[in-house]
Amino acid sequence: MKLWVLFGFVLLALLSSGYHMTIAQNAGQCGSISAKNLVANVNSSHNITCYFCGSDAADQVEWKYAGNLLPSSYYTKVTSSVSMVSLQNLGLTSREGENLTCTFKTESYTASVKTGYPPEDPRDLECITQNFGKLKCSWNTGRDTNIETNYTVCSW
């Protein structure tokens, strides 16, 4: 009897196609940032939007990434209270990620940015079972992705 094993790779929003995921809370509403958590490929580019409650905020906004003030050429005024920053060719972050913060006077909103590499195909797959009751598998995952990566083994 053959045992077919399907690997479903669930990684917290990091796919080899360059797909990224953002988790937004109140995005588009005054007092919010469009991405609370961004998980992306190394060398990818992303636009993040900040929605301020104060009028004319977009004219005086400051954006910081990893504690460093970003040049004003990196961001755009969308409306009088909305500013968008363009992060280009993101480098590898620490495992904890980096903070991206937009600030206008007393308003400040922060997003977490984590970058990593797509997982490689598993190698050296080995599965052992006794009476097909329990399945124990191991494999070589390849290089470190730098982000949380979950591997799921299914059998039927």
C-alpha positions as YAML, in Angstrom:
chain: A
units: angstrom
residues:
- id: 1
  name: MET
  ca: [0.00, 0.00, 0.00]
- id: 2
  name: LYS
  ca: [1.38, 3.36, -0.97]
- id: 3
  name: LEU
  ca: [1.26, 6.26, 1.35]
- id: 4
  name: TRP
  ca: [0.88, 9.61, -0.34]
- id: 5
  name: VAL
  ca: [2.22, 12.55, 1.54]
- id: 6
  name: LEU
  ca: [1.24, 16.05, 0.68]
- id: 7
  name: PHE
  ca: [3.20, 18.97, 1.95]
- id: 8
  name: GLY
  ca: [1.20, 22.08, 2.47]
- id: 9
  name: PHE
  ca: [3.43, 24.95, 3.28]
- id: 10
  name: VAL
  ca: [1.78, 27.56, 5.38]
- id: 11
  name: LEU
  ca: [4.04, 30.49, 5.96]
- id: 12
  name: LEU
  ca: [2.87, 33.61, 7.54]
- id: 13
  name: ALA
  ca: [2.34, 35.42, 4.32]
- id: 14
  name: LEU
  ca: [5.65, 34.88, 2.56]
- id: 15
  name: LEU
  ca: [5.39, 33.18, -0.80]
- id: 16
  name: SER
  ca: [7.96, 32.86, -3.53]
- id: 17
  name: SER
  ca: [5.82, 35.00, -5.84]
- id: 18
  name: GLY
  ca: [6.62, 38.06, -3.75]
- id: 19
  name: TYR
  ca: [3.18, 38.15, -2.15]
- id: 20
  name: HIS
  ca: [2.98, 40.07, 1.07]
- id: 21
  name: MET
  ca: [0.42, 40.21, 3.79]
- id: 22
  name: THR
  ca: [-0.69, 43.06, 5.92]
- id: 23
  name: ILE
  ca: [-2.97, 42.95, 8.90]
- id: 24
  name: ALA
  ca: [-4.84, 46.21, 9.10]
- id: 25
  name: GLN
  ca: [-6.83, 47.54, 11.99]
- id: 26
  name: ASN
  ca: [-9.20, 50.40, 11.20]
- id: 27
  name: ALA
  ca: [-7.35, 50.99, 7.93]
- id: 28
  name: GLY
  ca: [-8.69, 54.00, 6.09]
- id: 29
  name: GLN
  ca: [-10.14, 55.53, 9.24]
- id: 30
  name: CYS
  ca: [-8.72, 58.58, 10.91]
- id: 31
  name: GLY
  ca: [-6.13, 57.54, 13.44]
- id: 32
  name: SER
  ca: [-4.74, 54.45, 11.71]
- id: 33
  name: ILE
  ca: [-1.96, 53.01, 9.57]
- id: 34
  name: SER
  ca: [-2.76, 50.73, 6.64]
- id: 35
  name: ALA
  ca: [-0.54, 47.89, 7.83]
- id: 36
  name: LYS
  ca: [-0.07, 46.83, 11.44]
- id: 37
  name: ASN
  ca: [2.09, 43.85, 10.50]
- id: 38
  name: LEU
  ca: [3.84, 43.51, 7.16]
- id: 39
  name: VAL
  ca: [5.64, 40.27, 6.30]
- id: 40
  name: ALA
  ca: [7.46, 40.51, 3.00]
- id: 41
  name: ASN
  ca: [10.21, 39.15, 0.79]
- id: 42
  name: VAL
  ca: [13.68, 40.63, 1.03]
- id: 43
  name: ASN
  ca: [14.18, 43.20, -1.79]
- id: 44
  name: SER
  ca: [10.43, 43.77, -2.19]
- id: 45
  name: SER
  ca: [8.78, 47.20, -2.22]
- id: 46
  name: HIS
  ca: [5.59, 48.33, -0.43]
- id: 47
  name: ASN
  ca: [3.44, 51.39, 0.11]
- id: 48
  name: ILE
  ca: [2.07, 52.07, 3.60]
- id: 49
  name: THR
  ca: [-0.55, 54.73, 4.28]
- id: 50
  name: CYS
  ca: [-1.10, 56.75, 7.44]
- id: 51
  name: TYR
  ca: [-4.54, 58.26, 8.16]
- id: 52
  name: PHE
  ca: [-4.33, 61.18, 10.58]
- id: 53
  name: CYS
  ca: [-7.19, 62.88, 12.40]
- id: 54
  name: GLY
  ca: [-5.50, 66.29, 12.29]
- id: 55
  name: SER
  ca: [-5.97, 68.47, 9.25]
- id: 56
  name: ASP
  ca: [-2.85, 69.42, 7.28]
- id: 57
  name: ALA
  ca: [-1.04, 66.47, 8.88]
- id: 58
  name: ALA
  ca: [0.27, 65.23, 5.54]
- id: 59
  name: ASP
  ca: [2.22, 68.47, 5.09]
- id: 60
  name: GLN
  ca: [4.10, 68.00, 8.37]
- id: 61
  name: VAL
  ca: [4.31, 64.22, 8.80]
- id: 62
  name: GLU
  ca: [7.54, 62.45, 9.73]
- id: 63
  name: TRP
  ca: [8.15, 58.82, 8.81]
- id: 64
  name: LYS
  ca: [10.75, 56.70, 10.62]
- id: 65
  name: TYR
  ca: [11.90, 53.21, 9.72]
- id: 66
  name: ALA
  ca: [14.13, 51.23, 12.09]
- id: 67
  name: GLY
  ca: [14.53, 54.39, 14.16]
- id: 68
  name: ASN
  ca: [15.84, 56.45, 11.23]
- id: 69
  name: LEU
  ca: [14.04, 59.45, 9.77]
- id: 70
  name: LEU
  ca: [13.09, 58.78, 6.15]
- id: 71
  name: PRO
  ca: [13.74, 61.47, 3.52]
- id: 72
  name: SER
  ca: [10.60, 63.35, 2.46]
- id: 73
  name: SER
  ca: [11.17, 62.08, -1.10]
- id: 74
  name: TYR
  ca: [10.02, 58.64, 0.16]
- id: 75
  name: TYR
  ca: [6.51, 59.81, 1.01]
- id: 76
  name: THR
  ca: [3.59, 61.42, -0.74]
- id: 77
  name: LYS
  ca: [0.71, 63.60, 0.39]
- id: 78
  name: VAL
  ca: [-2.49, 61.79, -0.61]
- id: 79
  name: THR
  ca: [-4.92, 64.23, 1.03]
- id: 80
  name: SER
  ca: [-4.48, 66.88, 3.71]
- id: 81
  name: SER
  ca: [-4.70, 64.20, 6.41]
- id: 82
  name: VAL
  ca: [-3.31, 61.14, 4.58]
- id: 83
  name: SER
  ca: [0.35, 60.37, 3.84]
- id: 84
  name: MET
  ca: [1.81, 57.37, 2.02]
- id: 85
  name: VAL
  ca: [5.40, 56.15, 2.30]
- id: 86
  name: SER
  ca: [7.12, 53.97, -0.29]
- id: 87
  name: LEU
  ca: [9.57, 51.42, 1.09]
- id: 88
  name: GLN
  ca: [11.83, 50.25, -1.73]
- id: 89
  name: ASN
  ca: [13.99, 47.11, -1.87]
- id: 90
  name: LEU
  ca: [13.57, 46.16, 1.78]
- id: 91
  name: GLY
  ca: [16.63, 44.61, 3.35]
- id: 92
  name: LEU
  ca: [16.68, 41.63, 5.69]
- id: 93
  name: THR
  ca: [15.27, 42.61, 9.08]
- id: 94
  name: SER
  ca: [15.99, 41.05, 12.43]
- id: 95
  name: ARG
  ca: [13.70, 38.18, 13.40]
- id: 96
  name: GLU
  ca: [11.71, 40.63, 15.53]
- id: 97
  name: GLY
  ca: [11.29, 43.01, 12.59]
- id: 98
  name: GLU
  ca: [11.61, 46.77, 12.39]
- id: 99
  name: ASN
  ca: [9.14, 49.52, 13.27]
- id: 100
  name: LEU
  ca: [7.76, 51.93, 10.70]
- id: 101
  name: THR
  ca: [6.20, 54.99, 12.35]
- id: 102
  name: CYS
  ca: [4.32, 57.98, 11.00]
- id: 103
  name: THR
  ca: [4.06, 61.00, 13.32]
- id: 104
  name: PHE
  ca: [2.21, 64.31, 13.23]
- id: 105
  name: LYS
  ca: [2.31, 66.41, 16.41]
- id: 106
  name: THR
  ca: [0.74, 64.14, 19.09]
- id: 107
  name: GLU
  ca: [-0.52, 61.51, 16.63]
- id: 108
  name: SER
  ca: [1.75, 58.54, 16.02]
- id: 109
  name: TYR
  ca: [1.02, 55.17, 14.38]
- id: 110
  name: THR
  ca: [3.36, 52.21, 14.07]
- id: 111
  name: ALA
  ca: [3.58, 49.16, 11.84]
- id: 112
  name: SER
  ca: [5.86, 46.15, 12.27]
- id: 113
  name: VAL
  ca: [7.86, 45.17, 9.17]
- id: 114
  name: LYS
  ca: [9.49, 41.73, 8.90]
- id: 115
  name: THR
  ca: [11.33, 40.46, 5.86]
- id: 116
  name: GLY
  ca: [12.58, 37.03, 4.95]
- id: 117
  name: TYR
  ca: [13.14, 34.51, 2.20]
- id: 118
  name: PRO
  ca: [10.68, 32.08, 0.62]
- id: 119
  name: PRO
  ca: [11.15, 28.55, 1.92]
- id: 120
  name: GLU
  ca: [13.01, 26.09, -0.23]
- id: 121
  name: ASP
  ca: [11.49, 22.79, -1.26]
- id: 122
  name: PRO
  ca: [12.03, 20.19, 1.44]
- id: 123
  name: ARG
  ca: [14.83, 17.70, 0.83]
- id: 124
  name: ASP
  ca: [15.66, 14.30, 2.28]
- id: 125
  name: LEU
  ca: [12.05, 13.51, 3.16]
- id: 126
  name: GLU
  ca: [11.67, 10.48, 5.41]
- id: 127
  name: CYS
  ca: [8.38, 9.23, 6.85]
- id: 128
  name: ILE
  ca: [7.89, 6.29, 9.18]
- id: 129
  name: THR
  ca: [4.60, 4.78, 10.27]
- id: 130
  name: GLN
  ca: [3.47, 1.84, 12.35]
- id: 131
  name: ASN
  ca: [0.14, 0.39, 11.24]
- id: 132
  name: PHE
  ca: [-0.66, 3.73, 9.59]
- id: 133
  name: GLY
  ca: [-1.81, 5.01, 12.97]
- id: 134
  name: LYS
  ca: [0.89, 7.60, 13.51]
- id: 135
  name: LEU
  ca: [3.08, 9.20, 10.93]
- id: 136
  name: LYS
  ca: [6.49, 10.58, 11.84]
- id: 137
  name: CYS
  ca: [8.27, 12.59, 9.17]
- id: 138
  name: SER
  ca: [11.47, 14.56, 8.98]
- id: 139
  name: TRP
  ca: [13.12, 16.60, 6.25]
- id: 140
  name: ASN
  ca: [15.76, 19.22, 5.57]
- id: 141
  name: THR
  ca: [14.10, 22.63, 5.24]
- id: 142
  name: GLY
  ca: [17.00, 24.37, 3.50]
- id: 143
  name: ARG
  ca: [18.14, 27.88, 4.34]
- id: 144
  name: ASP
  ca: [16.68, 29.91, 7.19]
- id: 145
  name: THR
  ca: [13.69, 31.99, 6.05]
- id: 146
  name: ASN
  ca: [14.14, 34.57, 8.86]
- id: 147
  name: ILE
  ca: [10.39, 34.52, 9.55]
- id: 148
  name: GLU
  ca: [8.09, 32.03, 11.21]
- id: 149
  name: THR
  ca: [7.46, 29.21, 8.74]
- id: 150
  name: ASN
  ca: [5.05, 26.35, 9.42]
- id: 151
  name: TYR
  ca: [5.21, 23.03, 7.61]
- id: 152
  name: THR
  ca: [2.19, 20.74, 7.56]
- id: 153
  name: VAL
  ca: [2.25, 17.05, 6.65]
- id: 154
  name: CYS
  ca: [-1.01, 15.43, 5.59]
- id: 155
  name: SER
  ca: [-1.67, 11.81, 4.74]
- id: 156
  name: TRP
  ca: [-4.66, 10.00, 3.34]
...
